[in-house]
Amino acid sequence: MSAYSPYRKKRNADSSINMTPLIDMVFILLIFFIVTTSFVKESGVDIQRPSANTAENKENVSVVVGIDSTGTVWLDGKTIDIRSVRSWMENFVAETPEGVVVVAADTKTESGLLINVLDACREAGVNNVSVAARKPQ
């Protein structure tokens, strides 16, 4: 065969790779992972949770409200006043009616402050409020 064969030229002309389907597939996978991930809003503070024999793992937690040993209430990595917990939870219920709230209080937190945060959550209309605990080791 000669080097200038018409078949050889045609084969080289069609050897390009179409990247459009690959890019489409990457975007579809990206959208799938974004939609299926659950976003949990952390309290933003390290808390020593009390231990309980009946502690259970909660699935689908939407918001974690933290109360540290000094009595400071944390939400979304920021300190908030105890009086603003109810209004924040009302906004949360408006956005996520079936949302789950977990109150993570330190072992040295006063029980009265914990009860005030729980009451503010319930008065705002949160149906599923829990107190965080860990299983004993």
C-alpha positions as CSV (number, residue, x, y, z in Angstrom):
1,M,0.0,0.0,0.0
2,S,1.1,3.5,-0.6
3,A,1.5,6.1,2.0
4,Y,-1.0,8.4,0.3
5,S,-3.9,5.9,0.4
6,P,-7.4,7.5,0.6
7,Y,-8.4,5.1,3.3
8,R,-5.5,6.1,5.6
9,K,-6.5,9.8,5.3
10,K,-10.1,9.1,6.2
11,R,-9.1,7.1,9.3
12,N,-7.0,9.9,10.6
13,A,-9.8,12.5,10.1
14,D,-12.2,10.6,12.3
15,S,-9.8,10.0,15.2
16,S,-10.9,13.0,17.3
17,I,-12.7,12.4,20.6
18,N,-15.9,14.2,21.4
19,M,-15.8,15.5,25.0
20,T,-19.4,16.6,25.2
21,P,-20.9,13.4,26.5
22,L,-18.1,13.1,29.1
23,I,-18.7,16.6,30.4
24,D,-22.5,16.0,30.4
25,M,-21.9,12.8,32.5
26,V,-19.7,14.7,35.0
27,F,-22.3,17.4,35.5
28,I,-25.0,14.8,36.0
29,L,-22.9,13.0,38.7
30,L,-22.2,16.4,40.3
31,I,-25.9,17.2,40.5
32,F,-26.7,13.8,41.8
33,F,-24.2,14.1,44.7
34,I,-25.3,17.6,45.5
35,V,-29.0,16.6,45.7
36,T,-28.4,13.5,47.7
37,T,-26.1,14.9,50.4
38,S,-27.7,16.0,53.6
39,F,-26.4,19.2,55.1
40,V,-26.2,19.3,58.9
41,K,-25.7,22.6,60.6
42,E,-23.3,22.1,63.4
43,S,-23.3,24.1,66.7
44,G,-19.7,25.2,66.2
45,V,-18.4,24.4,69.7
46,D,-16.7,21.3,71.2
47,I,-19.0,19.9,74.0
48,Q,-18.4,17.1,76.5
49,R,-21.7,15.4,76.2
50,P,-23.1,13.4,79.2
51,S,-23.3,9.6,79.0
52,A,-26.5,7.7,79.0
53,N,-27.2,4.0,78.7
54,T,-30.2,4.6,76.4
55,A,-28.4,6.9,74.0
56,E,-29.2,6.3,70.4
57,N,-27.8,7.6,67.1
58,K,-30.2,10.1,65.4
59,E,-30.4,10.1,61.6
60,N,-31.2,13.1,59.5
61,V,-30.4,15.8,62.1
62,S,-30.9,19.2,60.6
63,V,-29.6,21.6,63.3
64,V,-27.5,21.1,66.4
65,V,-27.8,23.8,69.1
66,G,-24.8,23.7,71.5
67,I,-24.6,24.9,75.1
68,D,-21.0,25.0,76.5
69,S,-20.0,24.8,80.1
70,T,-20.1,28.6,80.6
71,G,-23.7,28.7,79.5
72,T,-23.1,30.2,76.0
73,V,-25.6,29.1,73.4
74,W,-24.0,28.3,70.0
75,L,-25.7,27.9,66.6
76,D,-24.1,27.8,63.2
77,G,-20.7,28.5,64.7
78,K,-21.9,31.7,66.3
79,T,-22.9,32.6,69.8
80,I,-26.5,33.6,70.1
81,D,-28.6,35.0,73.0
82,I,-31.0,32.7,74.7
83,R,-33.8,35.1,73.8
84,S,-33.1,34.7,70.1
85,V,-33.3,30.9,70.0
86,R,-37.1,31.0,69.5
87,S,-37.0,33.4,66.6
88,W,-34.2,31.4,65.0
89,M,-36.2,28.2,65.4
90,E,-39.3,29.8,63.9
91,N,-37.3,30.6,60.8
92,F,-35.9,27.1,60.8
93,V,-39.4,25.5,61.0
94,A,-40.7,27.8,58.2
95,E,-37.8,26.5,56.0
96,T,-37.8,22.9,57.1
97,P,-41.1,21.8,58.7
98,E,-40.0,18.2,59.4
99,G,-36.5,19.2,60.6
100,V,-34.8,17.6,63.6
101,V,-33.1,19.6,66.3
102,V,-30.6,18.2,68.7
103,V,-29.5,20.2,71.7
104,A,-26.0,19.3,72.7
105,A,-25.3,20.5,76.3
106,D,-22.1,20.2,78.1
107,T,-22.0,18.1,81.3
108,K,-21.4,21.2,83.4
109,T,-24.3,23.2,81.8
110,E,-27.1,24.3,84.2
111,S,-30.2,22.3,83.7
112,G,-32.3,25.5,83.7
113,L,-30.6,26.8,80.6
114,L,-31.1,23.5,78.9
115,I,-34.8,23.5,79.7
116,N,-35.1,27.1,78.4
117,V,-33.5,26.1,75.1
118,L,-35.8,23.1,74.8
119,D,-38.8,25.2,75.6
120,A,-37.8,27.8,73.0
121,C,-37.5,25.1,70.4
122,R,-40.9,23.6,71.2
123,E,-42.6,27.0,71.4
124,A,-41.3,27.8,67.9
125,G,-43.0,24.7,66.6
126,V,-40.2,22.2,66.3
127,N,-41.8,18.7,66.6
128,N,-38.6,16.6,67.0
129,V,-36.3,18.0,69.6
130,S,-33.7,15.7,71.3
131,V,-30.9,16.1,73.9
132,A,-27.5,14.8,72.8
133,A,-25.8,12.1,74.9
134,R,-23.1,9.6,74.3
135,K,-23.0,5.9,75.1
136,P,-20.9,5.0,78.1
137,Q,-17.6,3.3,77.3
